Amino acid sequence: MSFTIAIIGRPNVGKSTLFNRLVGQKLALVDDLPGVTRDRREGEGKLGDLAFIVIDTAGLDEGARGSLTARMQEQTETAIAQADALMFVIDARAGLTPNDRAFADFARRADKPVLLLANKSEGKHGDAGAMEAFALGLGDPIQVSAEHGEGMGELYDALSKLMPEPAEEAVEDDAPQSEEEAAKRPIRVAIVGRPNAGKSTLINHLLGEERLLTSPEAGTTRDSIAVEIAWKGRDFRVFDTAGLRRRSRIEEKLEKLSVADALRAVRFAEVVVLMMDAQNRFEEQDLRIADLIEREGRAIVIAVNKWDLMESKGGGAISALRRDADHWLPQVKGVPIVAVSGLMGEGIDRLMAAIQDAYAIWNRRVPTSALNRWFEQAIQANPPPAVSGRRLKLNYITQTKARPPSFVLFCSRADAVPQAYLRYLTNSLRDTFELPGTPVRITLREKANPFAHKRKRLS
């Protein structure tokens, strides 16, 4: 079992910076504004030869019962309960505050090993605050600078005394995976959409617990949080992301960081679920997000959330959704669209099935013989037009890769093939080989002219 460490402390003492230092990546958002972190985030930490699970938490702060601040503290308390040890972080430059003293008592009551870290101790300014930390009664403070990497040696020494001895019969993690093992690995899914579309509520229902903070106010989620979900024998790694607003409305630096984090989650994902509000669906920003997903080449599923609030829910309403999707998103014609209610749990089975189907289509390879037959029939049914009085010659097509399905079309004049004809071939590919909704890539390549060198000699 992995050793788990929770990083706790009041807001803006550098917990997320320390988390990023330990996991070796900039996973958690960092900003000078207090209270950036809201949900708890887990990562695989490493310090020298020590490997452990590290949890970044929201800053311990007091809040009214039921408020967002109080629920953030509940998330921190859950992380403390899961942890084997705690890293209590203070700001050495600011010195001890009443909140530090109050939360030191809170950490002491957890009855778990505590490492006291005096962060921001670079230079001479942090010495005084580090000396004050002795008064907390949590042992000798370890002076570190998470931003600059100072004091990591001392932290290693203290942490190594807490961690259990590694098992001698450890299994090699780098052993090559078989095809069956690769097929069973978790499907990476990103949930994206406009603010307040219900992304976190949906994931909480899938998990069966209040793992992610939710609130009626838009913009509650800031970091892209990954959670592991098992659904009917299949594993998923699901990323909750911050709401994506129009670029012109994004002014604060923190929101820009949140949006950048959400876009990274889209690029890392294999299937992206675009969540829309049932009462305000297919708005301009929804279409922009769908276009972004298509350009990134990810499988896409549309989830129309808050369906329980709709007055008309019959088959006619679902058919209208299908027509709207094909009308507004022709670049991903046939995209799966599922009506759900994240709060009530309606349509969840259909959504998870659609994700698995979209993932399978995204990985599909078309047999070469079937591809050649389709190509001949498609050209005969609709020959390529003549451009500038010269006929276009399309030689053959081959699939170069999947994820998404990508093809190379060899022809005589690649720059002269009209985009309308490429759309015709793309839609025909989708219809013939059942590739609905997934991006399809066709790249044009000119076939080498075997007589080109003779032409140069004659000239």
C-alpha positions as CSV (number, residue, x, y, z in Angstrom):
1,M,0.0,0.0,0.0
2,S,1.3,3.5,-0.9
3,F,2.4,5.9,1.8
4,T,0.1,9.0,1.6
5,I,1.0,12.5,2.7
6,A,-1.4,15.5,2.9
7,I,-0.1,19.0,2.6
8,I,-2.1,21.3,4.9
9,G,-1.9,24.9,6.2
10,R,-3.6,28.2,5.9
11,P,-4.2,29.8,2.5
12,N,-1.3,31.2,0.4
13,V,1.6,29.6,2.3
14,G,2.8,27.7,-0.8
15,K,1.1,24.3,-0.5
16,S,0.4,24.0,-4.2
17,T,3.9,25.1,-5.1
18,L,5.3,22.4,-2.8
19,F,2.9,19.9,-4.3
20,N,4.2,20.7,-7.8
21,R,7.7,20.4,-6.6
22,L,7.1,16.9,-5.2
23,V,5.2,15.5,-8.2
24,G,7.7,17.1,-10.6
25,Q,5.0,18.8,-12.7
26,K,3.0,22.0,-12.6
27,L,-0.3,20.2,-12.0
28,A,-1.8,22.5,-9.4
29,L,-2.6,26.1,-10.2
30,V,-0.4,28.6,-8.3
31,D,-1.2,32.3,-7.9
32,D,-0.5,35.1,-5.3
33,L,-4.2,35.3,-4.7
34,P,-5.2,33.3,-1.5
35,G,-7.6,30.4,-1.8
36,V,-6.7,29.3,-5.4
37,T,-7.0,25.6,-4.5
38,R,-10.5,24.4,-3.7
39,D,-10.7,20.7,-4.4
40,R,-8.2,18.2,-3.1
41,R,-5.7,17.0,-5.7
42,E,-3.7,13.8,-5.6
43,G,-0.4,13.1,-7.3
44,E,2.5,10.6,-7.3
45,G,5.2,12.3,-5.4
46,K,8.9,11.5,-5.5
47,L,11.8,12.8,-3.4
48,G,15.1,11.1,-4.2
49,D,14.4,7.4,-3.9
50,L,11.2,7.9,-1.9
51,A,7.9,7.4,-3.7
52,F,4.6,8.3,-2.1
53,I,1.1,9.7,-2.8
54,V,0.8,13.4,-2.0
55,I,-2.5,15.3,-1.6
56,D,-2.8,19.1,-2.1
57,T,-5.6,20.6,-0.1
58,A,-7.5,23.9,0.2
59,G,-6.1,26.3,2.8
60,L,-7.6,25.7,6.3
61,D,-9.9,28.6,6.9
62,E,-13.0,29.3,9.0
63,G,-16.4,29.6,7.3
64,A,-20.1,29.5,8.0
65,R,-21.7,26.1,8.0
66,G,-22.7,25.1,4.5
67,S,-20.7,27.8,2.8
68,L,-18.1,27.2,0.1
69,T,-15.3,27.8,2.6
70,A,-16.7,25.3,5.0
71,R,-17.1,22.7,2.3
72,M,-13.5,23.3,1.2
73,Q,-12.4,22.6,4.8
74,E,-14.4,19.4,4.8
75,Q,-12.4,18.3,1.7
76,T,-9.2,19.0,3.7
77,E,-10.4,17.0,6.6
78,T,-11.2,14.1,4.3
79,A,-7.6,14.3,2.9
80,I,-6.2,14.3,6.5
81,A,-8.3,11.2,7.3
82,Q,-6.8,9.4,4.3
83,A,-3.2,10.4,4.9
84,D,-0.5,8.5,6.8
85,A,1.4,11.7,7.6
86,L,0.9,15.4,7.3
87,M,3.1,18.3,6.0
88,F,2.0,21.4,7.9
89,V,3.2,24.4,6.0
90,I,3.7,28.0,7.3
91,D,4.9,31.1,5.6
92,A,8.3,31.9,7.2
93,R,8.4,35.4,5.8
94,A,5.0,36.3,7.3
95,G,5.8,34.6,10.6
96,L,3.2,32.8,12.8
97,T,-0.4,34.0,12.7
98,P,-3.3,33.2,15.0
99,N,-4.6,30.9,12.2
100,D,-1.4,29.0,12.1
101,R,-1.6,28.4,15.9
102,A,-5.3,27.3,15.7
103,F,-4.7,24.9,12.8
104,A,-1.6,23.5,14.4
105,D,-3.9,22.3,17.2
106,F,-6.1,20.9,14.5
107,A,-3.2,19.0,13.0
108,R,-2.1,17.7,16.4
109,R,-5.6,16.3,17.1
110,A,-5.4,14.2,13.9
111,D,-3.0,12.0,15.8
112,K,-0.7,11.4,12.8
113,P,3.0,12.2,12.2
114,V,3.5,15.8,11.3
115,L,6.4,17.5,9.5
116,L,6.5,21.2,10.1
117,L,7.7,23.1,7.0
118,A,8.7,26.7,7.1
119,N,8.2,27.6,3.5
120,K,9.6,30.7,1.7
121,S,12.8,30.5,3.8
122,E,15.1,31.5,1.0
123,G,17.5,34.3,2.0
124,K,17.7,35.9,5.5
125,H,14.1,37.1,5.7
126,G,12.7,33.7,6.5
127,D,15.0,32.9,9.5
128,A,12.9,34.8,12.0
129,G,9.6,33.2,11.0
130,A,11.2,29.7,11.1
131,M,12.4,30.3,14.6
132,E,8.9,31.3,15.7
133,A,7.6,28.0,14.4
134,F,9.2,26.2,17.4
135,A,6.3,27.6,19.4
136,L,3.8,25.5,17.6
137,G,5.0,22.4,19.4
138,L,5.1,20.3,16.3
139,G,8.8,19.5,16.4
140,D,11.8,21.2,14.7
141,P,10.7,23.3,11.6
142,I,12.3,22.3,8.3
143,Q,13.3,25.4,6.3
144,V,12.4,25.0,2.7
145,S,11.7,27.0,-0.4
146,A,9.2,25.1,-2.6
147,E,9.6,27.6,-5.4
148,H,13.4,27.4,-5.6
149,G,13.9,23.8,-4.4
150,E,15.9,24.7,-1.3
151,G,15.8,22.5,1.8
152,M,14.7,19.3,-0.1
153,G,17.6,17.4,1.4
154,E,16.5,18.1,4.9
155,L,12.9,17.3,3.9
156,Y,14.1,13.9,2.5
157,D,15.9,13.0,5.8
158,A,12.8,13.8,7.8
159,L,10.4,12.0,5.5
160,S,12.6,8.9,5.2
161,K,12.2,8.3,8.9
162,L,8.4,8.2,8.6
163,M,8.1,6.0,5.6
164,P,8.0,2.2,5.8
165,E,10.8,0.1,4.3
166,P,10.2,-0.7,0.7
167,A,9.2,-4.3,0.0
168,E,12.1,-6.4,-1.4
169,E,9.8,-8.2,-3.9
170,A,8.7,-5.0,-5.6
171,V,7.4,-5.6,-9.1
172,E,9.0,-3.8,-12.0
173,D,6.7,-0.9,-13.1
174,D,8.6,-0.5,-16.4
175,A,7.8,-4.0,-17.6
176,P,6.3,-4.0,-21.1
177,Q,2.5,-4.3,-21.1
178,S,0.8,-6.9,-23.2
179,E,-2.0,-5.9,-25.7
180,E,-4.6,-7.2,-23.3
181,E,-3.2,-5.1,-20.4
182,A,-3.1,-2.0,-22.6
183,A,-6.7,-2.6,-23.6
184,K,-7.7,-2.7,-19.9
185,R,-6.0,0.5,-18.9
186,P,-8.3,3.4,-17.9
187,I,-9.9,5.5,-20.6
188,R,-8.9,9.1,-20.2
189,V,-12.1,11.3,-20.2
190,A,-12.3,15.1,-19.9
191,I,-15.6,16.8,-18.9
192,V,-15.7,20.3,-20.4
193,G,-18.3,23.0,-20.9
194,R,-19.4,26.5,-20.0
195,P,-19.4,27.5,-16.3
196,N,-22.1,26.0,-14.2
197,A,-23.1,23.3,-16.7
198,G,-23.0,20.7,-13.9
199,K,-19.6,19.0,-14.6
200,S,-18.6,18.4,-11.0
201,T,-22.1,17.3,-10.0
202,L,-22.0,14.6,-12.7
203,I,-18.6,13.3,-11.5
204,N,-19.8,13.2,-7.9
205,H,-22.7,11.1,-8.9
206,L,-20.4,8.7,-10.8
207,L,-18.2,8.4,-7.7
208,G,-21.1,8.1,-5.3
209,E,-19.6,10.7,-2.9
210,E,-19.1,14.5,-2.7
211,R,-15.5,14.3,-4.0
212,L,-15.6,17.6,-5.9
213,L,-16.9,20.9,-4.7
214,T,-20.2,22.1,-6.3
215,S,-22.0,25.4,-5.9
216,P,-24.8,27.3,-7.7
217,E,-22.3,30.1,-8.4
218,A,-20.3,29.7,-11.6
219,G,-16.6,29.2,-11.5
220,T,-16.4,27.0,-8.4
221,T,-13.9,24.5,-10.1
222,R,-10.5,26.0,-10.9
223,D,-8.0,23.1,-11.2
224,S,-8.5,20.2,-13.5
225,I,-8.9,17.4,-11.0
226,A,-8.5,13.7,-12.1
227,V,-10.5,11.0,-10.4
228,E,-10.5,7.2,-10.9
229,I,-13.9,5.7,-11.7
230,A,-14.8,2.0,-12.3
231,W,-18.1,1.5,-14.2
232,K,-19.4,-2.0,-15.0
233,G,-16.0,-3.6,-15.2
234,R,-14.2,-0.7,-17.1
235,D,-11.9,1.8,-15.6
236,F,-11.9,5.5,-16.4
237,R,-9.7,8.4,-15.4
238,V,-12.0,11.4,-15.5
239,F,-10.9,15.0,-15.4
240,D,-13.2,17.7,-14.0
241,T,-12.3,21.0,-15.6
242,A,-13.0,24.7,-15.1
243,G,-15.8,26.2,-17.1
244,L,-14.8,27.8,-20.4
245,R,-16.1,31.2,-21.1
246,R,-15.6,33.4,-24.2
247,R,-12.0,34.7,-24.4
248,S,-13.2,38.3,-24.4
249,R,-14.8,37.8,-20.9
250,I,-11.7,36.3,-19.3
251,E,-9.9,39.1,-17.5
252,E,-8.4,37.7,-14.3
253,K,-5.1,36.0,-14.4
254,L,-6.4,33.1,-12.3
255,E,-9.2,32.3,-14.7
256,K,-6.7,32.4,-17.6
257,L,-4.7,29.8,-15.7
258,S,-7.8,27.7,-15.1
259,V,-8.7,27.8,-18.8
260,A,-5.2,26.8,-19.8
261,D,-5.4,23.9,-17.3
262,A,-8.7,22.8,-18.9
263,L,-7.3,22.9,-22.4
264,R,-4.3,20.7,-21.2
265,A,-6.9,18.2,-19.9
266,V,-8.6,18.1,-23.3
267,R,-5.2,17.4,-25.1
268,F,-4.4,14.7,-22.5
269,A,-7.8,13.0,-22.8
270,E,-8.9,10.4,-25.3
271,V,-12.7,11.1,-25.1
272,V,-14.0,14.5,-24.3
273,V,-17.6,15.0,-22.9
274,L,-19.0,18.4,-23.9
275,M,-21.6,19.2,-21.3
276,M,-24.4,21.6,-22.1
277,D,-27.2,23.1,-20.1
278,A,-30.5,21.6,-21.4
279,Q,-32.2,25.0,-21.2
280,N,-29.4,26.9,-23.0
281,R,-27.9,24.4,-25.4
282,F,-25.9,24.9,-28.6
283,E,-24.9,28.4,-27.7
284,E,-22.0,30.1,-29.4
285,Q,-19.5,29.1,-26.8
286,D,-20.6,25.4,-26.9
287,L,-19.9,25.4,-30.6
288,R,-16.5,26.9,-30.1
289,I,-15.6,24.3,-27.5
290,A,-16.8,21.5,-29.8
291,D,-14.7,22.9,-32.7
292,L,-11.7,23.0,-30.4
293,I,-12.2,19.3,-29.4
294,E,-12.5,18.4,-33.1
295,R,-9.3,20.3,-34.0
296,E,-7.5,18.5,-31.2
297,G,-8.6,15.2,-32.7
298,R,-10.4,13.8,-29.7
299,A,-13.4,11.6,-29.6
300,I,-16.4,13.7,-28.5
301,V,-19.7,12.9,-26.7
302,I,-22.3,15.6,-26.0
303,A,-24.1,15.4,-22.6
304,V,-27.1,17.6,-22.3
305,N,-27.4,18.1,-18.5
306,K,-30.2,19.2,-16.2
307,W,-32.7,17.2,-18.4
308,D,-34.9,16.7,-15.3
309,L,-35.8,20.4,-15.5
310,M,-37.2,20.1,-19.0
311,E,-40.9,20.0,-19.5
312,S,-40.8,18.0,-22.7
313,K,-38.7,14.8,-22.3
314,G,-40.2,12.4,-24.8
315,G,-38.8,10.8,-28.0
316,G,-39.6,14.0,-29.9
317,A,-37.3,16.1,-27.7
318,I,-34.4,13.6,-28.1
319,S,-34.9,13.6,-31.9
320,A,-34.8,17.4,-31.8
321,L,-31.4,17.2,-29.9
322,R,-30.1,14.9,-32.7
323,R,-31.2,17.2,-35.4
324,D,-29.7,20.2,-33.6
325,A,-26.4,18.5,-33.1
326,D,-26.1,17.5,-36.8
327,H,-27.1,21.0,-37.9
328,W,-24.8,23.0,-35.6
329,L,-21.8,20.6,-35.7
330,P,-21.4,19.2,-39.2
331,Q,-17.7,18.7,-38.7
332,V,-18.5,15.8,-36.2
333,K,-21.7,14.5,-37.9
334,G,-23.4,11.8,-36.0
335,V,-21.8,12.8,-32.7
336,P,-23.3,10.8,-29.7
337,I,-25.7,13.0,-27.7
338,V,-27.1,11.9,-24.4
339,A,-29.7,13.6,-22.2
340,V,-28.6,13.4,-18.5
341,S,-29.2,14.7,-15.0
342,G,-26.0,14.8,-13.0
343,L,-28.0,15.6,-9.9
344,M,-30.7,12.9,-10.2
345,G,-28.5,10.3,-11.9
346,E,-30.7,10.1,-15.1
347,G,-29.0,8.9,-18.3
348,I,-25.7,8.0,-16.6
349,D,-25.6,4.4,-18.0
350,R,-26.3,5.7,-21.5
351,L,-23.5,8.3,-21.1
352,M,-20.9,5.8,-20.0
353,A,-21.9,3.4,-22.8
354,A,-21.6,6.3,-25.3
355,I,-18.1,7.1,-24.0
356,Q,-17.0,3.5,-24.5
357,D,-18.5,3.4,-28.0
358,A,-16.8,6.7,-29.0
359,Y,-13.5,5.4,-27.7
360,A,-13.8,2.2,-29.8
361,I,-14.6,4.3,-32.9
362,W,-11.7,6.6,-32.2
363,N,-9.4,3.6,-32.2
364,R,-10.9,1.9,-35.3
365,R,-8.8,0.8,-38.3
366,V,-10.5,0.2,-41.6
367,P,-9.4,-2.9,-43.6
368,T,-7.3,-2.0,-46.6
369,S,-9.4,-4.1,-49.1
370,A,-12.7,-2.5,-47.9
371,L,-11.1,1.0,-48.0
372,N,-10.0,0.4,-51.7
373,R,-13.5,-0.8,-52.7
374,W,-15.1,2.3,-51.0
375,F,-12.6,4.6,-52.7
376,E,-13.4,3.3,-56.2
377,Q,-17.2,3.5,-55.6
378,A,-17.0,7.0,-54.1
379,I,-15.0,8.4,-57.1
380,Q,-17.4,6.7,-59.6
381,A,-20.4,8.1,-57.8
382,N,-19.0,11.6,-57.6
383,P,-15.9,12.2,-59.8
384,P,-13.5,15.0,-58.7
385,P,-14.1,18.2,-60.6
386,A,-11.8,19.7,-63.2
387,V,-9.8,22.6,-61.9
388,S,-8.5,25.3,-64.4
389,G,-9.5,23.0,-67.2
390,R,-7.3,20.1,-65.9
391,R,-8.7,16.9,-64.5
392,L,-7.7,15.9,-61.0
393,K,-6.4,12.3,-60.7
394,L,-7.0,10.6,-57.4
395,N,-4.7,7.5,-57.2
396,Y,-5.4,5.7,-54.0
397,I,-6.0,6.2,-50.2
398,T,-4.5,4.4,-47.2
399,Q,-5.1,4.7,-43.5
400,T,-1.9,5.8,-41.7
401,K,-3.1,5.6,-38.1
402,A,-6.1,5.6,-35.7
403,R,-6.8,7.8,-32.6
404,P,-8.4,9.6,-34.6
405,P,-8.8,7.7,-37.9
406,S,-6.3,9.3,-40.3
407,F,-5.9,8.7,-44.0
408,V,-3.5,9.8,-46.7
409,L,-4.9,10.4,-50.2
410,F,-2.4,10.3,-53.1
411,C,-3.3,12.5,-56.0
412,S,-1.9,14.4,-58.9
413,R,-2.4,18.1,-57.7
414,A,-2.9,18.2,-53.9
415,D,-3.3,22.0,-53.8
416,A,-6.1,22.0,-56.3
417,V,-8.5,19.5,-54.6
418,P,-11.5,21.6,-53.4
419,Q,-12.4,21.5,-49.7
420,A,-16.0,20.6,-50.7
421,Y,-14.8,17.4,-52.3
422,L,-12.7,16.6,-49.2
423,R,-15.9,17.0,-47.1
424,Y,-17.7,14.7,-49.5
425,L,-15.1,12.0,-49.0
426,T,-15.0,12.5,-45.2
427,N,-18.8,12.2,-44.9
428,S,-18.8,9.2,-47.1
429,L,-16.1,7.6,-45.0
430,R,-18.1,8.2,-41.9
431,D,-21.3,6.7,-43.3
432,T,-19.7,3.7,-44.9
433,F,-17.4,2.6,-42.1
434,E,-19.6,3.8,-39.2
435,L,-17.4,6.5,-37.8
436,P,-20.0,8.9,-36.3
437,G,-18.9,11.8,-34.3
438,T,-15.2,11.1,-34.3
439,P,-12.8,13.5,-36.1
440,V,-11.6,12.0,-39.5
441,R,-8.4,13.3,-41.0
442,I,-7.6,13.1,-44.8
443,T,-4.2,14.4,-45.8
444,L,-3.4,15.0,-49.4
445,R,-0.1,13.9,-50.8
446,E,1.2,14.2,-54.4
447,K,2.4,11.0,-56.0
448,A,6.0,11.2,-57.2
449,N,6.3,11.7,-60.9
450,P,8.7,9.0,-62.3
451,F,9.4,11.0,-65.4
452,A,10.3,14.3,-63.7
453,H,14.0,13.7,-64.1
454,K,13.6,13.1,-67.8
455,R,11.7,16.4,-68.2
456,K,14.6,18.3,-66.5
457,R,17.2,16.7,-68.9
458,L,15.1,17.8,-72.0
459,S,14.9,21.4,-70.7
